Amino acid sequence: MKETSQNPTTRAADDATEAAVLTVLLELHPTQLTLAELVREVAGEDAEFAERDAVERAVRDLGGAGLLHRVEGRTFPTRAALRFSELLDR
């Protein structure tokens, strides 16, 4: 199935949410955010269930990929994510 700009695939939407989550965490580093704070940063104060769920999936998938940590309810980028960000900023 071909992706269009008006009807992005679920994978494309998930990728965009993951990029937004990681961008927020990198920009706010060294601040560590709770999941609720991260949802507010990415989806806004009045995020609906689908938006909150998308951020939660992004956190799960980014953690699985080794790009973020969740420790004692706080979320923050891994050293690998920080280093990659540094390389991109050159």
FIKOLZA-1660 file (N, C-alpha, C; in steps of 0.1 Angstrom, whole numbers, plus 5000, padded with zeros to 4 digits):
% residues 90
   i   px   py   pz ch aa at
   1 5008 4988 5000  A  M  N
   1 5000 5000 5000  A  M CA
   1 5009 5012 5000  A  M  C
   2 5006 5022 4991  A  K  N
   2 5014 5034 4990  A  K CA
   2 5009 5044 5000  A  K  C
   3 5019 5051 5006  A  E  N
   3 5016 5061 5016  A  E CA
   3 5014 5075 5009  A  E  C
   4 5004 5082 5013  A  T  N
   4 5001 5095 5008  A  T CA
   4 5002 5105 5020  A  T  C
   5 5004 5118 5017  A  S  N
   5 5006 5128 5027  A  S CA
   5 4992 5130 5035  A  S  C
   6 4981 5127 5028  A  Q  N
   6 4968 5129 5035  A  Q CA
   6 4964 5117 5043  A  Q  C
   7 4970 5106 5040  A  N  N
   7 4966 5093 5047  A  N CA
   7 4979 5085 5051  A  N  C
   8 4986 5090 5061  A  P  N
   8 4998 5083 5064  A  P CA
   8 4995 5069 5070  A  P  C
   9 5004 5060 5068  A  T  N
   9 5002 5047 5073  A  T CA
   9 5004 5047 5088  A  T  C
  10 5000 5037 5095  A  T  N
  10 5001 5036 5110  A  T CA
  10 5016 5037 5113  A  T  C
  11 5025 5030 5105  A  R  N
  11 5039 5030 5108  A  R CA
  11 5045 5044 5107  A  R  C
  12 5041 5051 5097  A  A  N
  12 5046 5065 5095  A  A CA
  12 5041 5074 5106  A  A  C
  13 5029 5072 5111  A  A  N
  13 5024 5080 5122  A  A CA
  13 5032 5076 5135  A  A  C
  14 5035 5063 5137  A  D  N
  14 5043 5059 5148  A  D CA
  14 5057 5064 5148  A  D  C
  15 5063 5064 5136  A  D  N
  15 5076 5069 5134  A  D CA
  15 5077 5084 5137  A  D  C
  16 5066 5092 5133  A  A  N
  16 5066 5106 5136  A  A CA
  16 5065 5109 5151  A  A  C
  17 5057 5100 5158  A  T  N
  17 5055 5102 5172  A  T CA
  17 5069 5099 5179  A  T  C
  18 5075 5088 5175  A  E  N
  18 5088 5084 5181  A  E CA
  18 5098 5096 5179  A  E  C
  19 5098 5101 5167  A  A  N
  19 5107 5113 5164  A  A CA
  19 5104 5124 5173  A  A  C
  20 5091 5127 5175  A  A  N
  20 5088 5138 5184  A  A CA
  20 5092 5136 5198  A  A  C
  21 5089 5124 5203  A  V  N
  21 5093 5120 5217  A  V CA
  21 5108 5121 5219  A  V  C
  22 5116 5116 5210  A  L  N
  22 5130 5116 5211  A  L CA
  22 5135 5130 5210  A  L  C
  23 5130 5138 5201  A  T  N
  23 5134 5152 5200  A  T CA
  23 5131 5160 5213  A  T  C
  24 5120 5158 5219  A  V  N
  24 5117 5165 5231  A  V CA
  24 5127 5161 5242  A  V  C
  25 5129 5148 5243  A  L  N
  25 5139 5143 5254  A  L CA
  25 5153 5148 5251  A  L  C
  26 5157 5149 5239  A  L  N
  26 5170 5154 5236  A  L CA
  26 5171 5169 5238  A  L  C
  27 5161 5177 5235  A  E  N
  27 5161 5191 5237  A  E CA
  27 5160 5195 5252  A  E  C
  28 5154 5187 5260  A  L  N
  28 5152 5190 5274  A  L CA
  28 5163 5184 5283  A  L  C
  29 5171 5175 5277  A  H  N
  29 5182 5169 5285  A  H CA
  29 5191 5179 5291  A  H  C
  30 5194 5178 5304  A  P  N
  30 5194 5166 5312  A  P CA
  30 5181 5164 5321  A  P  C
  31 5171 5172 5318  A  T  N
  31 5158 5171 5325  A  T CA
  31 5152 5157 5322  A  T  C
  32 5147 5150 5332  A  Q  N
  32 5141 5137 5331  A  Q CA
  32 5126 5139 5333  A  Q  C
  33 5118 5134 5323  A  L  N
  33 5104 5136 5324  A  L CA
  33 5096 5124 5328  A  L  C
  34 5085 5126 5335  A  T  N
  34 5076 5115 5337  A  T CA
  34 5068 5112 5324  A  T  C
  35 5061 5101 5323  A  L  N
  35 5054 5098 5311  A  L CA
  35 5043 5109 5309  A  L  C
  36 5036 5113 5320  A  A  N
  36 5026 5123 5319  A  A CA
  36 5032 5137 5314  A  A  C
  37 5043 5140 5319  A  E  N
  37 5050 5153 5314  A  E CA
  37 5053 5152 5299  A  E  C
  38 5058 5140 5296  A  L  N
  38 5062 5138 5282  A  L CA
  38 5050 5138 5272  A  L  C
  39 5039 5133 5277  A  V  N
  39 5026 5133 5269  A  V CA
  39 5022 5148 5267  A  V  C
  40 5023 5156 5278  A  R  N
  40 5019 5170 5277  A  R CA
  40 5029 5177 5267  A  R  C
  41 5042 5174 5268  A  E  N
  41 5051 5181 5259  A  E CA
  41 5049 5178 5244  A  E  C
  42 5045 5165 5241  A  V  N
  42 5044 5160 5228  A  V CA
  42 5030 5163 5222  A  V  C
  43 5019 5160 5231  A  A  N
  43 5006 5160 5226  A  A CA
  43 4997 5171 5231  A  A  C
  44 5002 5179 5241  A  G  N
  44 4995 5190 5246  A  G CA
  44 4987 5186 5259  A  G  C
  45 4982 5196 5266  A  E  N
  45 4975 5195 5278  A  E CA
  45 4962 5186 5277  A  E  C
  46 4955 5188 5266  A  D  N
  46 4942 5181 5265  A  D CA
  46 4943 5169 5255  A  D  C
  47 4954 5161 5256  A  A  N
  47 4956 5150 5247  A  A CA
  47 4945 5140 5249  A  A  C
  48 4940 5135 5238  A  E  N
  48 4930 5124 5238  A  E CA
  48 4937 5110 5240  A  E  C
  49 4929 5100 5243  A  F  N
  49 4934 5087 5245  A  F CA
  49 4944 5082 5234  A  F  C
  50 4940 5084 5222  A  A  N
  50 4948 5080 5210  A  A CA
  50 4962 5086 5210  A  A  C
  51 4962 5099 5214  A  E  N
  51 4975 5106 5214  A  E CA
  51 4984 5102 5226  A  E  C
  52 4978 5100 5237  A  R  N
  52 4985 5095 5249  A  R CA
  52 4990 5081 5246  A  R  C
  53 4982 5072 5240  A  D  N
  53 4986 5059 5237  A  D CA
  53 4998 5059 5227  A  D  C
  54 4997 5068 5217  A  A  N
  54 5008 5069 5207  A  A CA
  54 5021 5072 5214  A  A  C
  55 5021 5082 5224  A  V  N
  55 5033 5085 5231  A  V CA
  55 5038 5073 5239  A  V  C
  56 5029 5066 5246  A  E  N
  56 5033 5055 5254  A  E CA
  56 5039 5044 5245  A  E  C
  57 5034 5042 5233  A  R  N
  57 5040 5032 5224  A  R CA
  57 5054 5037 5220  A  R  C
  58 5055 5049 5217  A  A  N
  58 5068 5055 5213  A  A CA
  58 5078 5053 5223  A  A  C
  59 5075 5055 5236  A  V  N
  59 5084 5053 5247  A  V CA
  59 5088 5039 5248  A  V  C
  60 5078 5030 5247  A  R  N
  60 5081 5015 5247  A  R CA
  60 5091 5012 5236  A  R  C
  61 5088 5016 5223  A  D  N
  61 5096 5012 5212  A  D CA
  61 5109 5018 5212  A  D  C
  62 5110 5031 5216  A  L  N
  62 5124 5038 5217  A  L CA
  62 5132 5031 5228  A  L  C
  63 5126 5027 5239  A  G  N
  63 5133 5020 5249  A  G CA
  63 5138 5006 5244  A  G  C
  64 5130 5000 5236  A  G  N
  64 5134 4987 5230  A  G CA
  64 5145 4988 5220  A  G  C
  65 5146 5000 5214  A  A  N
  65 5156 5002 5204  A  A CA
  65 5169 5008 5210  A  A  C
  66 5169 5010 5223  A  G  N
  66 5181 5014 5230  A  G CA
  66 5183 5029 5230  A  G  C
  67 5172 5037 5227  A  L  N
  67 5174 5052 5225  A  L CA
  67 5169 5059 5237  A  L  C
  68 5162 5053 5246  A  L  N
  68 5158 5060 5259  A  L CA
  68 5157 5050 5270  A  L  C
  69 5158 5056 5282  A  H  N
  69 5157 5048 5295  A  H CA
  69 5144 5052 5302  A  H  C
  70 5138 5043 5310  A  R  N
  70 5128 5046 5320  A  R CA
  70 5132 5041 5333  A  R  C
  71 5135 5049 5342  A  V  N
  71 5140 5045 5355  A  V CA
  71 5131 5053 5366  A  V  C
  72 5125 5045 5375  A  E  N
  72 5117 5050 5386  A  E CA
  72 5107 5061 5381  A  E  C
  73 5101 5058 5369  A  G  N
  73 5091 5067 5364  A  G CA
  73 5096 5079 5356  A  G  C
  74 5109 5080 5355  A  R  N
  74 5115 5091 5347  A  R CA
  74 5120 5086 5333  A  R  C
  75 5118 5094 5323  A  T  N
  75 5123 5090 5310  A  T CA
  75 5134 5100 5305  A  T  C
  76 5144 5094 5299  A  F  N
  76 5155 5102 5294  A  F CA
  76 5163 5095 5283  A  F  C
  77 5170 5102 5275  A  P  N
  77 5177 5096 5264  A  P CA
  77 5189 5088 5268  A  P  C
  78 5193 5078 5261  A  T  N
  78 5205 5070 5264  A  T CA
  78 5217 5078 5259  A  T  C
  79 5229 5073 5263  A  R  N
  79 5241 5079 5259  A  R CA
  79 5242 5078 5244  A  R  C
  80 5238 5067 5238  A  A  N
  80 5238 5065 5223  A  A CA
  80 5230 5076 5216  A  A  C
  81 5218 5078 5221  A  A  N
  81 5209 5088 5215  A  A CA
  81 5216 5102 5216  A  A  C
  82 5221 5105 5228  A  L  N
  82 5228 5118 5230  A  L CA
  82 5240 5120 5220  A  L  C
  83 5248 5109 5219  A  R  N
  83 5259 5110 5210  A  R CA
  83 5255 5112 5195  A  R  C
  84 5245 5104 5191  A  F  N
  84 5240 5106 5178  A  F CA
  84 5235 5120 5175  A  F  C
  85 5228 5125 5185  A  S  N
  85 5223 5139 5184  A  S CA
  85 5235 5149 5182  A  S  C
  86 5245 5147 5190  A  E  N
  86 5257 5155 5189  A  E CA
  86 5263 5154 5175  A  E  C
  87 5264 5143 5169  A  L  N
  87 5270 5141 5156  A  L CA
  87 5261 5148 5145  A  L  C
  88 5248 5147 5147  A  L  N
  88 5239 5154 5137  A  L CA
  88 5240 5169 5138  A  L  C
  89 5243 5174 5150  A  D  N
  89 5244 5189 5152  A  D CA
  89 5256 5195 5146  A  D  C
  90 5266 5187 5142  A  R  N
  90 5278 5192 5136  A  R CA
  90 5277 5199 5123  A  R  C
% end
